[in-house]
Amino acid sequence: MRHVFVETNWVVDYCAPAHQRALAAVSLLEAANSGKINLHLPAPCLTEARSAIRIKFQPKEANRLREFLKWAKANRHLEAKVVEDTRLVLDQFEQLG
């Protein structure tokens, strides 16, 4: 059986939000789950990845966009339906992160 040693970047690539997840990282875990390979993950990678994931994938611009939506609606630059739909998308985005 083949042994594959992964590191922090693999953890980050696999744990990224669905729309940013690396397919190679997903495939590697699927191969391990199916018994094709033995995947080795050093414990420090999890600690390192936690910090990197928070920094890289935190939806930090959502509040700025929400402020813009309030302004655009109040000044009639956007219709209420567009504002509501955008807020729903932002909520879903934040829940994925």
Secondary structure, DSSP 8 states (H G I E B T S, - for coil): -EEEE--HHHHHHHHS-GGG--HHHHHHHHHHHTTSEEEE--HHHHHHHHHHHHHHH--TTHHHHHHHHHHHHHTTSS-HHHHHHHHHHHHHHHHH-
